[in-house]
């Protein structure tokens, strides 16, 4: 799902926060939850890209997943590398 740039920026600002214990674009998380964006994206892919199922699995609103997907679109390489490092 591709959101318009302004909507994507608003979602990211609302739901995405840096991890104060692990700095870096690959370690951002969903605000107030501690759920890493890379883990959410990995789960999204594992569920066959099922937005509702992924959001439910993490007890998040679908909008939070949409924010993670918007962030992923902007930082694909670092998130893919983090997912790969976790799988290794």
DATAFEN-V357668 format. One record per run of one state. SS is the DSSP state (@ for helix, = for strand, . for the rest). FROM is the first residue (numbers start at 1). TO is the last residue. If there is no record, write none. Layout:
BEGIN
{{SS	FROM	TO} {SS	FROM	TO}}
END
This chain:
BEGIN
{{.	1	4} {@	5	15} {=	16	17} {.	18	24} {@	25	27} {.	28	28} {=	29	30} {.	31	35} {=	36	36} {@	37	46} {.	47	50} {@	51	57} {.	58	61} {@	62	74} {.	75	75} {@	76	87} {.	88	88}}
END
